[in-house]
C-alpha cells in the first residue's frame, strides 16, 4: 500500500512543446519526435524491437530519476513503481499498463497497445523496467485477449525463454504462470 509520503506520478510537463523552436522534449530536456504508430509498423522486426527497447529505457530512466535512482525504485512499493512506470508509458503512447503478481512472476497487461507487434511492446516494457530497476529484464508475450489486451511475462532471460516455449506449445497464460510457480498444466 502506498504511504502518503510516496510521490505520485504527475504528468505535468512530461512532454514540452516549443513551437518557436519547432521542438518537443521530455521532462529532462531530451528531444522527442511524435511518430504515428502505424509508421512504426512499417519497420522491420529488428528495428522495431531496437526502437521499443530505447523508448522503454528512456521511460524507465525518467522514473528512476524521479524516485531517487534504481535503489529508490527498488525500495518503493510495487504500487508506486507501477504507477510511475505506467504513467510514463501512457504519456509515451504505449497503452494503459497494469501489473498482476503471480507469486514471484510478474505479468504486465497492456490495454490498447499502440502497435500490434508483441516484440515491440515487450521491448518497451523490458527496457522500462530494466532502466528503472537497474536490473536486466526480458519480456515474453503471453498472448492477446479479445479487445486487444496483451499480456507479457517480465523476468530473467532464461525464464522468458521458457515462457516463449510454453506459449509456442499452445499453453494459455494462466497455465504458463501455474507451471512457472511449480504447478501442473
Secondary structure, 3 states (H helix, E strand, C coil): CCCCCCCCCCCCCCEEEECCCCEEEECCCCEECCCCHHHHCCCCHHHHHHHHHHHHHHHHHHHHHHHCHHHHHHHCCHHHHHHHHHHHHHHCCCCEEEEEEECCEEEEEEECCCCCCHHHHHHHHHHHHHHHHCCCCEEEEEEECCCCCEEEEEECHHHHHHHHHHHHCCCCHHHHHHHHCCCCC
